[in-house]
Amino acid sequence: MSLSVVHFSTADREGGSGRSAWRIHDGLRRREHRSRMLVSYRVTDDPDVDTVSGGRLLRLADRAADLATGRLGLQYLAVPSTARVKRHAWLTSPDIIQLYNTHGGYFGTRLLPWLAARAPVIWRFSDMWPATGHCAYAGPCERWRTGCGACPDLAGYPPIKRDRTAYLWRLKRRLYRRANLTVVAPSSWSETVARESPLFAGAAVHRIPNGLDLNVFRPIDRAAARAVLGLDPAPRAILFSAHVASDNPRKGSDVLEAALAQLGPRDDAMLLVAGVGAENWVGRVPQRVVPLGYLKDDRLIAAAAAAADVVVVPSAVENLPNGIVEAFACARPVVAFDAGGIRDAVRDGETGLLVPPGDAEALAAALERLLGDPELGQRLGAAALDLARREFSADLEAQRFETLYQDILRERAR
């Protein structure tokens, strides 16, 4: 049976959450379902994607409201585009509504019960924001478990100026109870957050890992990949990628910089950096740096992974990053901190190397080990590829979502 699914995402095919959302959306279409996306901003010309604002005026109104509510500490409680969303033809009679990142000022939290009255609502956790009073990643703070308030980091993304986190937490709890949400977690870490959050008490929680198009992300000859990107074919290469690649402590750019300083100058190694601000790495570490810029096209992202000998993921806290799965599908090993859901994929000594979070010395030693042992890198990369083919294909991800939708609809019919 063909289903009608409407997704809410900050973007289509940009950023980790947006790219994951688009892949699920496209995977469902390949399985002959009617899948459409409502986004804050669009980056593709996909006819099944529309913005929530529908144009410049409402988009500007959303931005103004976001700034005002942020100053007042009333995060996302006034979103002018909500009125257009309620009139949108795609929401007349959907079978399933699926949420991804809803922070960013395009989705009003109070919209949840209205959506739930039209169809079952599934929330795919991209970060911790659904479970906190305002932040996407709580770090060491545990106040999300007890009601927030007295927030130690109002500047943490997405920031607010006044501490109304306890009120926002309580409001989320009331709205969630009225919405009867189902949670999908892409990692064991986000699954644990959902199960341990008082806001989602009683909610069904499922784990469905990220999926990739394995026809695009696949083993590519390293020399051919480097030729595509115009890279020197000789040196060993480390790849670091993030949406914002410079001065980003959550993605570990500061600890990586310290690790590379310990690694020291090497004529036989270079650092590839992909993301916004990649050029800022030049001159900050002893190794030669090649900024790749922000890569949007999946084929270029795959080429960057295949051009590397090792991919480094030094995130301080993380869900299950696309970059790890992409590296695995290209048969490249990963060195990462044992943080968040990373160990779901990076299995120490099997598909990559895990080191203690924040330990720059251990990170440098792991990178040195893989740079100096090509045979180890090939063995880890082969196991990583095997895991990607078993667990991280787009077809399998879409199939798992399809099964979940059918189960939910059967239960609702009963």
Long-range contacts (C-beta under 8 A, 24 or more apart in sequence): 1-406, 2-32, 2-33, 2-34, 3-28, 3-33, 3-34, 3-95, 3-96, 3-402, 3-405, 3-406, 3-409, 4-33, 4-34, 4-36, 4-93, 4-94, 4-95, 4-96, 5-33, 5-34, 5-35, 5-36, 5-94, 5-95, 5-96, 5-97, 5-98, 5-405, 6-36, 6-37, 6-38, 6-90, 6-91, 6-94, 6-96, 6-97, 6-98, 6-119, 7-35, 7-36, 7-37, 7-38, 7-97, 7-98, 7-99, 7-100, 8-37, 8-38, 8-39, 8-52, 8-97, 8-98, 8-99, 8-100, 8-102, 8-107, 9-37, 9-38, 9-39, 9-40, 9-100, 9-101, 10-39, 10-40, 10-41, 10-100, 10-101, 10-102, 10-103, 10-104, 10-106, 11-39, 11-40, 11-41, 11-42, 11-43, 12-37, 12-39, 12-42, 12-43, 12-44, 12-46, 12-49, 13-43, 13-44, 13-296, 14-43, 14-296, 15-101, 15-243, 16-126, 16-243, 16-321, 16-322, 17-100, 17-101, 17-126, 17-127, 18-43, 18-100, 18-101, 19-322, 20-100, 20-124, 20-126, 20-186, 20-210, 20-322, 21-100, 21-124, 22-46, 23-210, 23-211, 23-212, 23-213, 23-394, 23-397, 24-98, 24-124, 24-211, 24-397, 24-398, 24-401, 26-394, 27-211, 27-394, 27-395, 27-397, 27-398, 27-401, 28-398, 28-401, 28-402, 30-395, 30-398, 31-398, 31-399, 31-402, 33-402, 36-90, 38-85, 38-88, 38-90, 39-106, 40-104, 40-105, 40-106, 40-107, 43-296, 50-88, 50-90, 52-81, 52-84, 52-85, 52-106, 52-107, 53-80, 53-81, 53-84, 53-106, 54-81, 54-84, 58-84, 62-105, 62-106, 63-105, 65-105, 66-104, 66-105, 70-158, 70-159, 70-160, 70-161, 71-161, 71-162, 72-161, 72-162, 72-164, 73-160, 73-161, 73-162, 73-163, 73-164, 73-165, 73-167, 73-168, 74-164, 74-168, 75-103, 75-109, 75-134, 75-158, 75-160, 75-164, 75-168, 76-102, 76-103, 76-105, 76-107, 76-108, 76-109, 77-108, 77-109, 77-110, 77-171, 78-108, 79-105, 79-106, 79-107, 79-108, 79-111, 81-106, 82-108, 82-110, 82-111, 85-111, 86-111, 86-114, 91-115, 91-118, 93-118, 94-118, 94-119, 95-119, 95-405, 95-409, 96-120, 96-122, 96-405, 96-408, 96-409, 97-121, 97-122, 98-122, 98-123, 98-124, 99-123, 99-124, 100-124, 100-126, 101-126, 101-127, 101-129, 102-129, 102-130, 103-129, 103-136, 103-158, 104-158, 109-171, 109-172, 109-175, 110-175, 112-175, 112-176, 112-178, 112-179, 112-181, 113-175, 113-178, 113-179, 115-179, 116-178, 116-179, 116-180, 116-181, 120-180, 120-182, 120-408, 120-409, 120-412, 121-179, 121-180, 121-181, 121-182, 122-181, 122-182, 122-183, 122-184, 122-404, 122-405, 122-408, 123-181, 123-182, 123-183, 123-184, 124-183, 124-184, 124-185, 124-186, 124-208, 125-183, 125-184, 125-185, 125-186, 125-190, 125-193, 125-194, 125-319, 126-186, 126-319, 127-190, 127-319, 128-190, 128-193, 129-158, 130-172, 130-183, 130-197, 130-199, 130-200, 131-193, 131-194, 131-197, 131-199, 131-200, 132-165, 132-169, 133-164, 133-165, 133-166, 133-168, 133-169, 134-158, 134-159, 134-160, 134-165, 134-168, 137-250, 137-317, 139-316, 139-317, 144-169, 144-197, 145-196, 145-197, 145-198, 146-198, 147-198, 157-250, 169-199, 172-199, 173-198, 173-199, 176-200, 176-203, 182-206, 182-404, 182-408, 184-208, 184-401, 184-404, 186-210, 186-319, 186-320, 186-341, 187-319, 187-320, 187-340, 187-341, 187-344, 188-341, 188-343, 188-344, 189-318, 189-319, 189-320, 189-340, 189-341, 189-344, 190-319, 190-320, 190-340, 190-341, 206-404, 208-397, 208-400, 208-401, 208-404, 209-320, 209-325, 209-344, 209-345, 209-391, 209-392, 209-397, 210-320, 210-322, 210-325, 210-392, 210-397, 211-325, 211-392, 211-393, 211-394, 211-395, 211-396, 211-397, 211-398, 212-322, 212-325, 212-326, 212-329, 212-388, 212-392, 212-393, 212-394, 213-298, 213-394, 214-329, 214-388, 214-389, 214-393, 214-394, 216-298, 216-299, 216-302, 217-298, 217-301, 217-302, 217-305, 217-325, 217-326, 217-329, 217-330, 217-388, 218-302, 218-329, 218-330, 219-306, 219-330, 219-331, 219-385, 220-302, 220-303, 220-306, 220-330, 221-306, 222-306, 222-307, 222-309, 224-306, 225-302, 225-303, 225-304, 225-306, 225-307, 226-307, 228-300, 228-303, 228-307, 229-292, 229-300, 229-303, 229-304, 229-307, 231-272, 231-290, 231-307, 232-270, 234-268, 235-267, 235-268, 235-269, 235-270, 235-288, 236-268, 236-269, 236-270, 236-309, 236-310, 236-371, 236-374, 237-269, 237-270, 237-271, 237-272, 237-307, 237-308, 237-309, 237-310, 238-269, 238-270, 238-271, 238-272, 238-287, 238-308, 238-309, 238-310, 238-311, 238-312, 238-367, 238-371, 239-272, 239-273, 239-274, 239-304, 239-305, 239-307, 239-308, 239-310, 239-311, 239-312, 239-327, 239-332, 240-271, 240-272, 240-273, 240-274, 240-311, 240-312, 240-314, 241-273, 241-274, 241-275, 241-292, 241-295, 241-301, 241-304, 241-311, 241-323, 242-274, 242-275, 242-323, 243-275, 243-276, 243-294, 244-275, 244-276, 244-277, 245-273, 245-274, 245-275, 245-276, 245-277, 245-278, 245-280, 245-281, 246-275, 246-276, 246-277, 246-278, 246-280, 246-281, 247-277, 247-280, 249-316, 250-315, 250-316, 250-317, 251-314, 251-315, 251-316, 252-313, 252-314, 252-315, 252-316, 252-337, 253-314, 255-314, 255-316, 255-337, 255-358, 255-359, 255-360, 255-363, 256-312, 256-314, 256-360, 256-363, 257-284, 257-285, 258-360, 259-314, 259-360, 259-361, 259-363, 259-364, 259-367, 260-285, 260-286, 260-287, 260-364, 260-367, 261-285, 261-286, 262-360, 262-361, 262-364, 263-287, 263-364, 263-367, 263-368, 266-371, 268-371, 269-371, 272-304, 272-307, 272-308, 274-301, 274-304, 301-326, 302-326, 302-329, 302-330, 305-329, 305-330, 305-332, 306-330, 306-331, 306-332, 308-332, 309-370, 309-371, 309-374, 309-377, 310-334, 310-335, 310-367, 310-370, 310-371, 310-377, 311-335, 312-336, 312-363, 312-367, 313-337, 313-342, 313-346, 314-363, 315-339, 315-340, 315-342, 316-357, 316-358, 318-342, 320-344, 320-345, 325-388, 325-392, 327-384, 328-384, 328-385, 328-387, 328-388, 328-392, 329-385, 329-388, 329-389, 329-392, 330-385, 331-381, 331-382, 331-384, 331-385, 332-377, 332-381, 332-384, 333-370, 333-376, 333-377, 333-380, 333-381, 333-384, 334-384, 335-363, 335-366, 335-367, 335-370, 337-363, 345-384, 345-387, 345-392, 347-383, 347-387, 349-380, 350-380, 350-383, 351-380, 351-383, 351-384, 351-387, 352-380, 352-384, 353-380
